[in-house]
Amino acid sequence: MVAMNFLPDSHTLLIYSAACVLLFITPGPDMSLWLAKTISGGRRGGTAAMLGTQVGCVFHTFFAAVGLSAVLAASASAFTVLKVVGALYLLWLAINAIRSGSALNVKDEGKPMGGFWPTFMTGLGINLTNPKVVLFFLTFLPQFVDVGDPHASQKLFFLGLYFIAINVPLAFILILGAERVVSWLKARPRFLRGIDYTFAGVFGVFAFKILTTQAR
């Protein structure tokens, strides 16, 4: 029987899953792109854009996991510092969510782009060139890995791919109901603010817990 050392414990995986879902439902550039391309180019266009962004996340996962594993191998203390920096970054995201609100910017561009692959490449390019995505992967993944875990590198890879695995089916559901979703959200700005405050509360508490734990 093959040991699945890359799997986090059930408690960590449950918290991580909830965090991934919360991140998904918090509108941002990727969601705005999927919805915009669905409205302008149909479900095929939205799917192409979504798959492009998710392939970008695969690259981010690989490079982040390799980099983080190298940091951990070189110095457990440096990895701990990275976790603290990550917690501060998550706290900043929480504060920014309340100050700036959800970044949902969906515009009907009137005409679709020229086919599946150009739209796919647009999604890929936007995702790969977004420095916030790079920073997010570098600071988010370490929060769910113990510095002393001998299988930390495998778990970093797993967590990144698991994040994508959660995103893809939820994104397909979103794309299927894109026009209704956009109309519903635009008619309910208070709901968007509710998401912002939920995001801020959960990640604020999470960041505080990490910081107080590392300070002991």
C-alpha positions in Angstrom: 0.0 0.0 0.0 1.4 3.4 -1.1 1.7 5.9 1.7 0.0 9.2 0.9 2.5 11.4 2.7 1.5 14.4 0.6 -2.0 14.6 2.2 -2.5 17.1 5.1 -4.4 15.9 8.1 -8.2 16.0 7.9 -8.5 19.1 10.1 -6.0 21.1 8.0 -7.5 19.9 4.7 -11.0 21.0 5.9 -9.8 24.5 6.9 -7.9 24.8 3.6 -10.9 23.7 1.6 -13.1 26.3 3.3 -10.5 29.0 2.6 -10.3 27.9 -1.1 -14.1 28.2 -1.5 -14.1 31.6 0.2 -11.4 32.8 -2.1 -13.3 31.5 -5.1 -16.6 33.3 -4.2 -14.7 36.6 -3.5 -14.8 38.4 -6.9 -11.5 39.3 -8.5 -9.8 39.7 -11.9 -10.0 36.1 -12.8 -13.8 35.8 -12.1 -14.4 39.1 -13.9 -12.6 37.8 -17.0 -14.5 34.5 -17.0 -17.8 36.3 -16.7 -16.9 38.9 -19.3 -15.8 36.4 -21.9 -18.9 34.3 -21.3 -21.1 37.3 -21.9 -19.2 38.4 -25.0 -18.2 35.0 -26.4 -20.7 32.5 -24.9 -19.8 29.6 -22.6 -17.1 28.4 -24.9 -15.3 31.8 -24.5 -15.8 31.8 -20.7 -14.5 28.2 -20.5 -11.4 29.1 -22.6 -10.6 32.0 -20.4 -11.1 30.0 -17.2 -8.9 27.1 -18.3 -6.2 29.6 -19.3 -6.2 31.1 -15.8 -6.1 27.7 -14.2 -3.2 26.5 -16.3 -1.5 29.7 -15.1 -2.2 28.6 -11.6 -0.5 25.2 -12.3 2.7 27.1 -13.2 2.4 29.3 -10.1 1.9 26.1 -8.0 5.0 24.4 -9.4 7.3 27.4 -9.0 6.0 28.4 -5.6 6.3 24.8 -4.3 9.8 24.4 -5.7 10.8 27.8 -4.2 9.2 27.2 -0.9 10.7 23.7 -0.6 14.1 25.2 -1.3 13.6 27.7 1.4 12.5 25.0 3.9 15.5 22.8 3.0 17.9 25.7 3.4 16.5 27.0 6.7 13.5 26.2 8.8 13.8 29.6 10.4 13.6 31.3 7.0 10.5 29.3 6.2 9.0 30.4 9.6 9.8 34.1 8.7 8.0 33.5 5.3 5.0 32.2 7.2 4.9 35.3 9.3 5.2 37.5 6.3 2.5 35.5 4.6 0.2 36.0 7.6 0.8 39.8 7.4 0.0 39.7 3.7 -3.2 37.9 4.4 -4.1 40.5 7.0 -3.4 43.2 4.5 -5.7 41.5 2.0 -8.4 41.4 4.7 -8.1 45.1 5.4 -8.0 45.9 1.7 -11.2 43.9 1.2 -13.0 46.2 3.5 -11.4 49.4 2.2 -11.7 48.7 -1.5 -14.4 46.1 -1.9 -14.7 43.3 -4.4 -13.0 43.7 -7.7 -15.9 42.6 -9.9 -15.6 44.4 -13.2 -17.7 42.7 -15.9 -18.2 44.5 -19.2 -19.9 43.1 -22.3 -17.3 43.6 -25.0 -19.9 43.3 -27.7 -18.0 40.8 -29.9 -16.2 37.6 -29.0 -12.5 37.1 -29.4 -11.3 35.0 -32.4 -11.7 31.5 -31.1 -11.0 29.2 -28.2 -7.2 29.4 -28.1 -6.8 33.1 -28.4 -9.1 33.5 -25.4 -7.3 30.7 -23.6 -4.0 32.5 -24.1 -5.6 35.7 -22.9 -6.5 34.0 -19.6 -3.1 32.4 -19.3 -1.3 35.6 -20.0 -3.3 37.7 -17.5 -2.8 35.1 -14.8 1.0 34.6 -15.4 1.7 38.3 -15.5 -0.2 39.1 -12.3 2.3 39.7 -9.5 -0.4 39.4 -6.9 -1.0 35.8 -7.9 2.7 35.0 -7.5 2.7 36.6 -4.1 -0.5 34.9 -3.1 0.8 31.4 -3.8 4.1 32.2 -2.1 2.3 33.4 1.1 -0.9 31.3 1.2 0.4 27.8 0.8 3.0 27.9 3.6 0.3 28.7 6.2 -1.0 25.1 5.9 2.4 23.3 6.2 4.3 22.7 9.4 7.9 23.8 9.4 9.0 20.5 10.9 7.0 18.3 8.5 9.4 16.0 6.7 6.8 15.8 3.8 6.3 19.5 3.5 7.4 19.8 -0.1 5.0 17.1 -1.3 2.2 18.8 0.7 3.0 22.2 -0.9 2.5 20.7 -4.4 -0.7 18.9 -3.3 -2.2 22.1 -1.8 -1.5 24.1 -4.9 -3.1 21.5 -7.2 -6.0 21.0 -4.8 -6.7 24.7 -4.9 -7.1 24.4 -8.7 -9.2 21.2 -8.4 -11.7 23.1 -6.2 -11.7 26.1 -8.6 -12.4 24.3 -11.8 -15.9 22.7 -11.1 -17.0 25.8 -9.3 -15.9 28.0 -12.2 -17.8 25.8 -14.7 -21.0 26.2 -12.6 -20.4 30.0 -12.5 -19.9 30.1 -16.3 -23.1 28.1 -16.9 -25.1 30.8 -15.1 -22.9 33.8 -16.0 -25.6 36.2 -17.1 -27.8 35.5 -14.2 -24.9 35.7 -11.8 -23.8 39.1 -13.1 -27.4 40.5 -13.0 -27.9 39.1 -9.5 -24.6 40.4 -8.1 -25.1 43.9 -9.7 -28.6 44.1 -8.1 -27.2 43.1 -4.7 -24.2 45.3 -3.8 -24.8 44.5 -0.1 -24.2 40.8 -0.8 -20.8 41.7 -2.3 -20.0 43.7 0.7 -21.0 40.8 2.9 -18.5 38.6 1.0 -15.9 41.2 1.6 -16.5 41.3 5.3 -16.6 37.6 5.5 -13.3 37.3 3.7 -11.8 40.0 5.9 -13.1 38.4 9.1 -11.9 34.8 8.3 -8.5 35.8 6.9 -8.0 38.4 9.7 -8.6 35.7 12.3 -6.5 33.3 10.4 -3.6 35.8 10.1 -3.8 36.7 13.8 -3.7 33.0 14.8 -0.6 32.4 12.7 1.1 35.5 14.1 0.4 34.7 17.7 1.4 31.0 17.2 4.8 32.0 15.7 5.4 34.6 18.4 5.3 31.9 21.2 
